[in-house]
Amino acid sequence: MAYEWTNWSGSVTCHPAEMATPSSEEELAEVVRRAGASNRIVRLAGTGHSFVPLCATAGCLISLDELQGLESTNTDSSTATILAGTKIHAIGDPMREAGFSLANQGDIDKQSIAGAISTGTHGTGRGLGSISTQMTAARMVTADGEVREFSLEQTPDAMRAIRVSLGALGILSAVQLLVKPAYRLHERLWQVPIAQCLDELDGHIASNHHFEFFWYPSTDLAHMKSLNPTDEPPNELPEREGERIDHSARIFPTERNNKFNECEYAIPAERGPECFAKIRALMQSRHSDVVWPVEYRTVAADDNYLSPNHGRATVTLSIHQANTLPYEQFFEDAQDIFLRHQGRPHWGKMHRLSSVELCELYPQWDQFHSIRRELDPHGRFMNDHLRRIFGND
């Protein structure tokens, strides 16, 4: 019997021979062992918010929807252990009740925590890394069907690979994150002409804990957004339009009701404005039919082997198109610009690069794949998409 699975935007469909929803680590390990005995490729599906075929397989597709919840918190180490299938939107309330909050998150909170970590998903903030940088330890089911423990303290090299692994090293079952005492954020939203935004950009990035903008080509306006920690009580601030204060997990997310496809590249921070200007010019000339905005965010450097932010502070530029409209030529032309500005693609978003190009973008490429081959010598987790972007070794 073949099943059918489709991702959120509809850009990926696959027909696995088996779909499994284990409710414990022991069941998860057994599913992996059984797939190995049947010589089936194993992939993991979260909520399908990756736009590329990371999850696609004709073999065994696993959902961790039954492995959700806050397992424990540790006040002494300021850490929280979370089951890997937990959706980000379900973390905020139990974490706050325990006195903690995530250090940062993106403006979509539908993803599973393991999927967000494994693809390098991020929010914005010059001094803040991606969600993967918050992970200090993990439990993972490896290709032999064993549950193994990893940590920055005991296995630092493996952790630098696991933190952004695309599910190629094993299946995360629980993650330990470094968290912050529960806090509130003051959100401010406003609009300015794009020229003014760019003139003031460095100041906004420097003076706000979180800052981003969306440029809308139809109006040439920048929709600005800043978030800053505050001790003020929750308040909708009705007397000040575009402002509110609430607990961090309620402020970070933005509701996205219209489905789209997306391409995003991480650009060296100092080249961000120049790259944005080229993308803007492209959209005003060759692709003036595209009305979806360009998103501009900042991310701190890290040392994770396959992180798009490895070794350098970055600006991320995201482009979008409605999932019902053609996007291929627009994304292709934009990628030429991103690559000329030393861009690295977001692993969960659309890009054309193969292992030949990608290996030149990551200084620790060989270290990652050495660990991958050690943990998964027979390629149990390597689907067609991973073989294209990683190579067939």
N, C-alpha and C positions, 0 to 999 in steps of 0.2 A: 504493500500500500504506500503510495506517495502522497505526501502532504503538500500544502502550499503556504509559503510565508512571504509577506510583502513588507517593506520598510515604510516608515511614516510618510514620506513624500511620494511613494509609488515608483521611485527610480530603480528599485531592485526587487526582483521576485525570484524565489528559488523553490525547489521541490525536494525537500529532504525525504529520505527513506524512513527516517525515524525522528520523532519529536518527543523530547523528554522534559518533564518538569519535576526534578527531584526536590524533596522537602527536607533533606538533611545533607550534611557533608558526606556521610556514609553512602547515601543513595547517589549523590553526585559522583563519587569515586567509582561506584559500581557501574554507572552508566558509561563512564570513560573506559573502564576495563572491558565492558561488554562490546563497546564500539571497536576497541582495539582487537578483540578476538574476531570480530567480523570484518576487520580491515576497512573500517569506515572513517572518513575524515570527520572530525568533531569541531563544531563551531558553536559560539554562544550568541544568543540574541537577547538584547536588553529591551529597550522600547523602540528600537529601529530608527533612532535619530541620526545615524550615519547615512550619508547620501551615496556612499560607495559600497561595493559588495563585501564588506568585512564579514558579515554574518552568513553569506550565501554558502550553501553546501548541498550536495546530493546525498550526503551521508547522514550524520546525526546532528540535529540542531537542538541545543539545550536552552531552556528558559530557567532563570533563577527567581521567578516570581514567587516561589514558595520559600525562598531563602531571603527574607526581609526582616529588618528590625535593628534597633540599637541594642547590641549585645552587652556592652559595658562601657563605663567611663572611669577614668583614673584622674583624680584631682591632683595627685602629686606630680604626675608626668604631663598633665593637661592633654590627655589623649582620649579618644573615643574609638571603640571597636564596633564596626558596622557590618552587618551581613551584606554580601556583595550585590544581591539583587535589589537592595533597598533603593527606592526612587528618591531623588534629591528632595522633592517636595514633601516627602514623608519624614525627613530628618529633622526639620526645624523645631517642631513642637516638643518631641521627646528630648532633644538636645537642650532646649531652653529650660525644660523642667529639671534637667540635671545640672543646669547652670552654665551651659556651654553654647557656642555657635561655631559654624564653619568660618574659617578665616576669610574665605572669599568664595564666590561661585559665579556662574554665568547668569545671563538673563533668561535662559530656558532652564526649568527645573524638572522636566519630565524624565530625564535620563536616569538609568540606574547608576549608582555610585561607581561600580566597577567599570561600566562602559565609559563614563566620563573620565575616569583616571586613565584607562588604557589607551584612549585616543588623544590625551593631552588637552582636554576641554578646559577652558579658562574663563575668567571674568576680565576685569580691567583694573589697572592700578600700577603705576610705575614701579612700586616697591613690592608687588605681589606676584607670586608665581602662579602657574596653573594648579588645578586641583590635585594633580599628581604629586606636586611638591609637598603637599600636606601629608602624604602617606609615609609613615615611619616603619610599618611592619605589615605583613600580610600572611594569610594562609592561602595556599594554592594547590589545586589538584593537578598533578603533572601527568605526562603522557602514560606513565605506568600505572595510573589509577591510585597513586598514593597522595595523601594530604601532607604537604610539607610546609614548614614555617620559615619565613624569611624576615630579616630586619636590617635596618641601616647599621645597627650596632654589630650584628653577627655576620651578616652577608652583604656588605655594602655594594660590591660589584653587581651581584645578582639583582639587588633592589634598584640600582640605577637602570637596569634593563627592564625589570618588571613594571616600574612606574609608568612607562609608556611602551606597552608591548604589543598592542593590537590583538591581544589574545593569542599570540603566537608561541608563548612559553608555557601556557597552562591556563586553567580556569580559576580565577580568583573566587574564593568562597567567603572570605572575610578580610576587611581592611582596617588597619589602625591609622587614624588620622590625628595629627597635631591640631588641636582646636584652641579657641580663645574663650575667655569668660564671656557669657552672654552679653550682647551689646545691641544698641539701637542705631539706626542710620537716619540721617536727615537727607531726604531726596529733594533735588531741585531740578526742574525741567524748564528750559527756555529755548527760544529760537533766535538766530541772528543770520544775517547774510554770510555766505561761506567765506568771503574775503575777510570779514571781521573775525570769524572763527579762526582762520589760519593765522591771522596777525596775533591773536591772543592765545594761540594753542599752547605754547610752552608754559605760559603762566598758569593756565588752567590745569595742565597735567601736573605741574609742580605743587600747586596749592590745594589740590583736592586728593583725598585718599583714593577715590575712584572717579575717573572721568572718561567719558566717551562722547562721540557724536555720530549721528546719522546724517549723511548728505542726501537730500532728495533732488534728483535732477530736474524734475518738473518745475520746481520753485526756486532752485539754487539756494535753498536755505539749509543751514545746519541745525538739526534738532539736538540740543546739548543736554547732557545729563551728568550731574555730579552727585556723589554719595559720600557723606562724611559721618564718622561716629559722633554720637551726641549723648549727653546725660539727660536731655530733656525727655519728658514722658511722651508716650505715643499720642499723636495728635494729627488730625487731617489738615490742620492749618488752613481752614477755609478762607481766612482773610488774606491769604497769600496764594494766589493761583499758581499751580505748578509745584507746590511744595507739600511734603508730608513727612512725618516721623513715625517709625514703627520698628518692631523687632527686625533684625537683619534679614532673617529668612523670608519675611513678608515684603521687604523692600526690594531685594535683589531681582525677583522674577518679573518678567513682562509677559503678558498673555499673548500668544501667537496663534490666532485662529485661522489664518490663511496659509495654506500649504505652499511650500516653495522648494527649489533646489538651490544649493549654495556652493560657492568656491571661496576658500580663504587661504591667504598666504601670510606667513610671519616674515616681516621685513626688518632689517637692522634699524633700530630706533632712529638713528640720525638720518636715514634715507626715507622715513615714513612720509613726511610732507611732500617730497619730490615725487614719490611713487603715487601718492594720492592724486596729485595734480595731473599726472599722466593718465590715470584711470578716469578722472573727471573729463579730461579732454577727449578720451576715447568714447565715452558715453555721450558727450555732447555732439560728436561728429558721426562716427560710424554706427553707433548703437543708440541713437536718440529715441528709439521706440521703447527702451527699457525704462520703466518708471520706478522700479524697486530701489531702495536706498543702498548706499555704501556705508558700512559700519567701520569706525576707526577706534581701536582700543590699544592699550599698552599692557605689556607683560614683562615681568622681571626675568633676568637670565637665570638658568639653572644648569645642573650637571647631569641630567638624565640623558642617556645615550641617544635615544631617538626623539627627544623633545625638540619641536621646532624652535624653542628658545634656548637650545643648548649653547652655552658660552657667550651669549649676547642678549642684551636688552632688546626687546622687539616692539614694533608696532604691528598689529594685525589688521589687515584690510579684508573685509568680507563683502562679496557681491552676491546678488540674489536674482532669481527669476521665478515667476509663478510656475508651479509644477505642471500646469496645463499648457505652457508656452515653450517654444524652442529656446534652448539656452546654449547649445553647443558652440556656435561661432563666437558669441559674446564671451563665454568663459575661455575659449581658446585664445582670443585676442588679448584678453586681460592677463592670462597666464604668461604670455610673451613679455608683458610689462613687468609682472611680478618677478619673473626669472632674471630679467635684466637688472633688477634691484636686489639681487641675491636672496630672493624669497624662498622659503621652505613651506610646502603645503601642509595644511591641517590634515591629519590622517583620516578623519571621518568625513571630509568634504571633497568635492569633486576636483580631481586633478588628472593630468595625462601622464605623469612621470612614471618611469620604470626603474628598475634597480640600477641601470647604467647611469642615469642622471642622479638618482637619490644618493648613491654611495659617495658622490662627490660633495654632497651638501652636509654630510654628518661626519665629523672627525672620529667618532667612536663607533662607526658603522661595523667594523670588523669585530670589535669587542662584543657588541650586541649579538651578532650572529654566532660568535663562538659560544656564548651562553645559551642561545637558542638551540644550537645543535647538541649541546650537552644535556639540556632539559628535555628536548624532543628530538632524539636522534633519527626517528623514522618519519618525521613530518606529520604526526597525527593531527596537528592543528593547522596545517598549511593548506588552505583552499586555493582556488585558481587565482583569486585576486592577490593573495599574499605571495604566491609564486611569481606573479608578474612584478610586484614592487620590491620583493626581496631577492629574486633569483631562484634558481632551481636546485641550489646546492643543499 
